Amino acid sequence: MVKNVLLLGESWLTAETHYKGFDQFNSAAYHLGGEPFVTAVEGEEFHVDYMPSHEAVTRLPYTLDGLTAWDIIVISDIGANTLLLPPDVFLRSQPRPNRLKLLRDWTLGGGGLMMIGGYLTFQGIDGKGRWARTPVEQVLPVTCLPHDDRIEVPNGFSAELTGPEGHPLGEGLSGEWPLLLGANEIVPKPGAEVIARLPEEEGGHPLLACGTYGEGRSIAWASDVGPHWVPQTFIDWPGYQQLWLNCLRWLSAK
């Protein structure tokens, strides 16, 4: 049976001002950074609903029943504020259910949750991801730092598999990985399994970790899903698809 996956976030809008001597003009562009992930996993095993950041503000359900439409929810490069401050709350001061608590309870009830790193997940750039000390953090296999947690590695690093031999998350991923250009610094919780790490010269921090919470499972992937921390060479690597399929299969194997 096909498993339903929600990819939440991983989109952004850029606005630029171009100056050419006396004159200037503006331009804007919309980006869907999750497309490589969707391409890699969409098929007979998994169907992906892609809910970009600006749609998640109002479209992510406000009930547990609504979240049960998905077997797996992937949070990628979207700040906690987007889910905490929908227009009814921020603009009209109307109480609404806390969707971070709903995501926690959905996981405890048997859901498969994954957080993918970026500038607005875990704690992110300038601490603006704001996932530390939230209900969602309670069901992640890692804790977030209370400040900017980026590890920028412009020269690149190759991940090291450190998990138990034969762990499903490491299946088909032996050998040297293509370079990654950064990650979020995260701290494994007691009992969490760390499957891959950054090299010691970059701190040896967890890159891929997993754990079980209540009836559910969760995964933390500390790097990105695509550029800039994930170069095209990593996306083109056969292990890119294998990595995400491993994650989704493990999350839904309950």
RAKAMO-V448637 format. One record per residue. N is the residue number from 1. RES is the residue in one letter. PHI is phi as a letter, one per 40 degrees, with the letter a starting at -180 (none if undefined). OMEGA is omega in degrees with one decimal (NA if undefined). BURIAL is b if it has 9 or more other C-alpha atoms within 8 Angstrom, else e. Layout:
n = [N;N]
res = [RES;RES]
phi = [PHI;PHI]
omega = [OMEGA;OMEGA]
burial = [BURIAL;BURIAL]
//
This chain:
n = [1;2;3;4;5;6;7;8;9;10;11;12;13;14;15;16;17;18;19;20;21;22;23;24;25;26;27;28;29;30;31;32;33;34;35;36;37;38;39;40;41;42;43;44;45;46;47;48;49;50;51;52;53;54;55;56;57;58;59;60;61;62;63;64;65;66;67;68;69;70;71;72;73;74;75;76;77;78;79;80;81;82;83;84;85;86;87;88;89;90;91;92;93;94;95;96;97;98;99;100;101;102;103;104;105;106;107;108;109;110;111;112;113;114;115;116;117;118;119;120;121;122;123;124;125;126;127;128;129;130;131;132;133;134;135;136;137;138;139;140;141;142;143;144;145;146;147;148;149;150;151;152;153;154;155;156;157;158;159;160;161;162;163;164;165;166;167;168;169;170;171;172;173;174;175;176;177;178;179;180;181;182;183;184;185;186;187;188;189;190;191;192;193;194;195;196;197;198;199;200;201;202;203;204;205;206;207;208;209;210;211;212;213;214;215;216;217;218;219;220;221;222;223;224;225;226;227;228;229;230;231;232;233;234;235;236;237;238;239;240;241;242;243;244;245;246;247;248;249;250;251;252;253;254]
res = [M;V;K;N;V;L;L;L;G;E;S;W;L;T;A;E;T;H;Y;K;G;F;D;Q;F;N;S;A;A;Y;H;L;G;G;E;P;F;V;T;A;V;E;G;E;E;F;H;V;D;Y;M;P;S;H;E;A;V;T;R;L;P;Y;T;L;D;G;L;T;A;W;D;I;I;V;I;S;D;I;G;A;N;T;L;L;L;P;P;D;V;F;L;R;S;Q;P;R;P;N;R;L;K;L;L;R;D;W;T;L;G;G;G;G;L;M;M;I;G;G;Y;L;T;F;Q;G;I;D;G;K;G;R;W;A;R;T;P;V;E;Q;V;L;P;V;T;C;L;P;H;D;D;R;I;E;V;P;N;G;F;S;A;E;L;T;G;P;E;G;H;P;L;G;E;G;L;S;G;E;W;P;L;L;L;G;A;N;E;I;V;P;K;P;G;A;E;V;I;A;R;L;P;E;E;E;G;G;H;P;L;L;A;C;G;T;Y;G;E;G;R;S;I;A;W;A;S;D;V;G;P;H;W;V;P;Q;T;F;I;D;W;P;G;Y;Q;Q;L;W;L;N;C;L;R;W;L;S;A;K]
phi = [none;c;c;c;b;b;c;b;h;f;a;a;b;b;b;b;b;b;b;b;g;c;b;a;a;b;a;b;a;b;b;b;c;c;d;c;c;c;c;c;b;c;i;c;c;b;b;b;c;b;b;c;d;c;c;c;d;b;c;c;d;b;b;c;d;c;c;c;c;b;c;b;b;b;c;b;f;b;c;c;d;c;c;c;b;c;d;d;c;c;c;b;f;b;c;b;d;c;c;c;c;c;c;c;c;c;c;d;c;h;c;b;b;b;b;b;c;i;c;b;b;f;b;g;c;f;g;c;c;g;c;c;g;c;d;c;d;c;b;c;c;b;b;c;c;c;a;d;b;c;b;c;b;c;c;g;a;b;c;b;c;b;c;d;d;g;c;d;c;c;c;g;b;c;g;c;c;c;c;b;b;i;a;c;c;b;b;c;c;d;g;c;b;c;c;a;b;c;c;d;c;b;h;g;c;c;b;b;b;a;a;b;a;f;c;b;b;a;b;b;b;c;c;c;b;a;d;c;c;b;c;c;c;c;c;c;c;d;c;c;c;c;d;c;c;d;c;c;c;c;c;c;c;b]
omega = [-179.3;176.7;-179.3;-177.2;172.0;170.7;-171.9;177.9;176.0;172.6;178.3;177.6;175.3;176.2;-176.4;171.1;-177.6;179.0;178.7;-177.1;-178.7;-170.5;174.9;174.6;-177.2;173.4;178.6;178.9;-180.0;-173.1;174.3;-175.0;-178.3;-176.1;177.7;178.1;-179.1;179.2;-175.8;-170.3;-177.8;-180.0;-174.9;-178.9;-170.9;170.9;-175.8;166.1;-175.9;-178.9;-177.5;-172.8;-175.4;176.4;-178.7;-179.4;-176.1;-172.7;179.8;-173.4;179.3;179.6;174.5;178.6;178.9;-179.0;-178.8;172.5;-176.8;173.4;-176.2;173.6;-179.7;178.2;-173.6;172.1;175.0;-176.1;178.6;-178.8;-179.2;-179.4;179.9;-171.2;173.3;-176.3;-179.7;-179.6;-171.9;-175.1;-172.4;175.9;179.6;179.5;175.5;178.9;177.9;-175.2;173.4;175.3;178.3;177.8;175.6;-176.2;176.4;178.2;180.0;-179.5;176.3;179.6;176.0;-174.2;173.5;171.5;177.2;-174.2;-179.3;-177.0;179.6;169.0;-164.1;176.8;168.4;-175.4;-178.9;-178.5;-171.7;175.0;170.7;177.0;178.5;175.9;176.2;175.0;178.4;178.6;-178.8;-178.7;170.3;179.2;-177.7;169.0;-179.0;172.4;-178.1;-177.6;176.6;-173.0;-175.6;169.1;179.9;-177.8;-174.5;177.6;176.2;174.6;176.4;-177.3;177.5;175.3;-177.0;-174.3;178.0;179.6;179.4;178.5;-177.2;-179.0;179.4;-176.0;176.7;-175.0;179.1;-177.6;-176.6;178.4;171.9;-175.9;166.8;-172.9;178.2;-179.1;170.0;175.6;-179.0;-174.4;-178.6;175.6;173.5;179.4;177.3;176.1;177.4;-174.0;178.9;-178.4;164.5;177.0;-177.6;-178.6;174.6;174.7;179.6;-176.6;178.1;172.9;179.5;-178.4;-179.0;178.7;176.9;-176.7;-173.8;178.2;-174.2;-179.8;176.3;180.0;170.1;172.8;-167.1;177.2;-172.2;174.3;-179.4;179.6;18.9;-177.4;178.6;179.6;179.4;179.6;177.0;179.0;-179.4;179.1;178.7;179.4;178.2;177.3;-178.8;179.7;-175.6;176.3;175.7;-178.3;-177.5;178.7;-179.9;-179.1;-176.1;-178.1;-177.5;NA]
burial = [e;e;b;b;b;b;b;b;b;b;b;e;e;e;e;e;e;e;e;e;e;e;e;b;e;e;e;e;e;e;e;b;b;b;e;b;b;b;e;b;b;b;e;e;e;b;b;b;e;b;b;b;b;e;b;b;b;e;e;b;b;b;b;b;e;e;b;e;e;b;b;b;b;b;b;b;b;b;b;b;e;b;b;b;b;b;b;b;b;e;e;e;e;e;e;e;e;b;b;b;b;b;b;b;b;b;b;b;b;b;b;b;b;b;b;b;b;b;b;b;b;b;b;b;b;e;b;b;b;b;b;b;e;e;b;b;b;e;b;b;b;b;b;b;b;e;e;b;b;b;e;e;b;e;e;b;b;b;b;b;b;e;b;e;e;e;b;e;b;b;b;e;b;e;e;e;b;e;b;b;b;b;b;b;b;b;b;b;e;e;e;b;b;b;b;b;b;b;b;e;e;e;e;b;b;b;b;b;b;b;b;b;b;b;b;b;b;b;b;b;b;b;b;b;b;b;b;e;b;b;b;e;e;b;b;e;b;e;b;b;b;b;b;b;b;b;b;b;e;b;b;b;e;e]
//
